[in-house]
């Protein structure tokens, strides 16, 4: 008994005991969160999907035919300008 009492009163034994107690608590919390509070991993959308959603939020479809024709003319003009600049 005297040997056990002398070991328990040593500062290194108390420190080791505290580390073991906190280790057991941390392991218990980790296992509890892993098995009981486990939420499925959410699939993250790709960069292309994110960009498409952002563009769809800002862009609006054109319903007016006259306005669509004007946009087509402007696009053709821009294409011609780009081709002439690249040559």
N, C-alpha and C positions, 0 to 999 in steps of 0.2 A: 504494500500500500504506500509506503514511503517513496518508493521509486516512481510509482504512478503520480503521486502528488507532486513530486519534484519536477516531473516532466510537464505536467499541466501548468505549472506556475512559470515556466520558461517563456520569454517573450517570443521566441521563434515559433513555439508550438501554437501560441495564440494567433500569430500572423498566418501560419499555415491553415489553421482552423477557419479563420475568416475568409481566406482565399477559397477554400473548399466549399464553404457555405454559399458564397456569391457565385461560384462556378456552377453549383447545383441549381441555384435559382435561375441563372442565365440559360442553362441547358433546358430547364423546364419551360421557360418562356419561349425559347426558340422552338422546341418541339410542339408546344401548344399552338403557336402561330402557324407552324408548318402544316399540321394535320387537322386542326379544328377551325382555324380562321382562314384557311387557304381559299383564295379567290382565283378563278381561272385567269390566265394571262389574256389580256385584251389584245386583239390583233391591231397593230398600228397600220394605218393606210400608207401606201407608198407615196413617194414625192410626187409622182405623176397624178395620182388621185387627189392629193391635196391641192396641187396647182389647178387641176380641172375644176374642183369645187370652188376655189377662189375666183376663177374666171367666170364661172356660171353665176356667181353672186353679183358680179359687177356688170356683165354683159347682158343685153336684152335683145331678144329676137326682133327683127324688123318685120312688121306686118304690112306696111304700106308698100305697094309695088313700085310706085314712082321713086320713092326713097331708096328702095333696093336697087333700082336701075342706076341711080346716081352713085351709090356705093360701088357698084360693079364698074362703072366708068372710072371712078377714082382709083380703084384697085388696078385696072388695066393700065391707066396712065402711070401709076407707081411702078408697075412691073416693067413697062417700057423704059422708064427713066433708070431703073436699076440695071437693066440689060445694057443700056447705052453707057452707063458709068463703068460697068465691069469690062467693057471692051476697050 
